[in-house]
Amino acid sequence: RKALLLSRSSPSLQLQPNTRMWTSKALLPLALAACTLAPAAGFAPHSVALRGAASSSAVSFRAPGASCARAPGGGARMMAEVEGQAKASRKQQNKVKKDKRDSEKTVKRSRAREADVVVDAMFDLIEADKRDLSEMSALFDTISELKQDMGKGEALAGDWKLVFVNTADALDEFGTGLGKLPGTSIVDLFVSLDKSGAATVTEVCRVLGPFPNLRNELRGSWKYAENSAVAGFKGSVPVAQEGLTVSYVSMVDGRDRMTDSSTGFKLKSVTLDVRFADDVVLVATLPGGLELVFEQEPDLQVELGKLLRKDLTKEDKSQGPSGPAAAVMDPMGTLAALATGAKKPWDLFK
C-alpha cells in the first residue's frame, strides 16, 4: 500500500540500490499487481523506474494506458479458447492413434496372407513324393521374416504333431532318442504344451516284429522367450534360455513305467528357435541346421488311439465291436518271453 501511495504522489519514483526499505526485487511484484487495477479505482498507469544493485543502468516497467486493466469477461473467453484447443488437441491425438492402429492391423493382415502362401508351399513339399530339402530351407528363411511378436508364447499352448524333419537327428535330439535302437523307428511325435507350463512329448515307436506300436512319454515343463536357441543335456535342472525351451524331468516308457532323476533318468533340456508360429503351424530349428515343422493336432487322443495297435490275439470277439477294448500288448515283456523260450513265435497267433 505504501508503494502505491508513493507512486501516486511521485510518478517518477526512483529507488536507489542502497535503500533498505525498498528494493527492485520487492517493488517489481507490486508494480505488476498495480497494473491489474482498473482506472476506476483511482489508479493511473505510469512508469516506474527500478535501479538494481548489480547494475548501474535503470530497468523500466511501463504500463501503457488502460491496457493493463483486465477487460470485462476477457479471462472467461481466454479459458474457453484454451479448453477448446485442448479438446481439439485430444481429438487429433485420438485420431492419430486410431489411424496408427488401423495401419498396424493392415500390415498384420498383409503379413498373415504372405505367411499363408509360404506355409502352403511348405506343406506342398512335405506331402510331395520327393522332397527338395534346399527349397524347404529357403522357405524357412522366408517364413522367419514374417514372424510376429509372440510375447511370452501364449499362442504356442496346445497339442502339436511333428510333420517334417530334414534329418532323423532332429527326432533324436528333441525326443527320447530310442529311435536309434536296432529294430525300432519313430512313427509319430506329438508335443503338448499346457497353459500352466507343463509339457509332454509323446513318441509312437514301431518295433520290428509282430508287435503293436509303443508309446513313450517325456514329461516336464516349457517356457518361451524371444530369439535364438541352444539345445542339449544338462546335469541339473536347466535354466530357461531364449526360444521355446522344453525341459524333461521324467519319462514313461512303453511298459507304463516312470523313471526320473532318482531312478536314473538324465535330465534333458531342448530349446528350439521358433521361426514362425500361428494357430495352425509351428516352424522351428535346432542348432546344427535341424529343421522341424509341427501342425496343430485338434484331437490328440483320437489320433493316438489310431496309432497304438491292440493285441488282437487276446481280443474277446464274442462281445462284438461294442465289447470292451482289448488291453495293449506288452511288447517288451513279450520279447523277454521269446528270448527265454517261455513263448514261441507261433503262440502269438493262437
FENZI-V230906 format. One record per backbone hydrogen bond with DSSP energy under -0.5 kcal/mol. NH is the residue of the N-H (numbers start at 1). CO is the residue of the C=O. Records with the same first field share a line. If there is no record, write none. Layout:
BEGIN
NH=CO + CO
END
This chain:
BEGIN
5=1
6=2
7=3
8=4
9=5
10=6
13=10
15=49
16=14
19=16
27=23
28=24
29=25
30=26
31=27
32=28
33=29
34=30
35=31
36=33
37=34
41=38
42=39
43=38
44=42
45=43
48=61
49=13
50=48 + 59
51=15
52=50 + 57
55=52
59=50
60=58
61=48
63=46
64=62
67=64
68=65
69=66
70=36
74=71
77=73
78=74
79=75
80=76
81=77
82=78
83=79
84=80
85=81
86=82
87=83
88=84
89=85
90=86
91=87
92=88
93=89
94=90
95=91
96=92
97=93
98=94
99=95
100=96
101=97
102=98
103=99
104=100
105=101
106=102
107=103
108=104
109=105
110=106
111=107
112=108
113=109
114=110
115=111
116=112
117=113
118=114
119=115
120=116
121=117
122=118
123=119
124=120
125=121
126=122
127=123
128=124 + 125
133=131
136=132
137=133
138=134
139=135
140=136
141=137
142=138
143=139
144=140
145=141 + 142
146=143
147=144
153=150
154=150
156=153
157=154
158=193
160=191
161=295
162=189
163=293
164=293
166=291
170=167
171=167 + 168
172=168
173=169
174=170
175=171
180=177
181=178
184=181
185=206
187=185 + 204
188=204
190=202
191=160
192=200
193=158 + 191
194=192 + 198
197=194
199=220
200=192
201=218
202=190 + 200
203=201 + 216
204=188
205=203 + 214
206=185
208=183
211=209
214=205
216=203
217=252
218=201
219=250
220=199
221=247
222=197
223=245
225=243
232=269
234=267
243=225
244=272
245=223 + 243
246=244 + 270
247=221 + 245
248=246 + 268
249=219
250=219
251=259
252=217
253=251 + 257
256=253
259=251
261=249
263=260
264=261
265=260
267=265
268=248
269=232
270=246
272=244 + 270
273=285
274=272
275=273 + 283
276=283
278=281
282=294
283=276
284=292
285=273
286=290
289=286
290=286
292=284
293=164
294=282
295=161
296=280
297=159
298=296
303=299
304=300
305=301
306=302
307=303
308=304
309=307
311=327
312=310
314=311
315=312
317=315
319=316
320=317
323=320
331=329
334=330
335=331
336=332
337=333
338=334
339=335
340=336
341=337
342=337
343=337
347=344
348=344 + 345
349=346
350=347
END
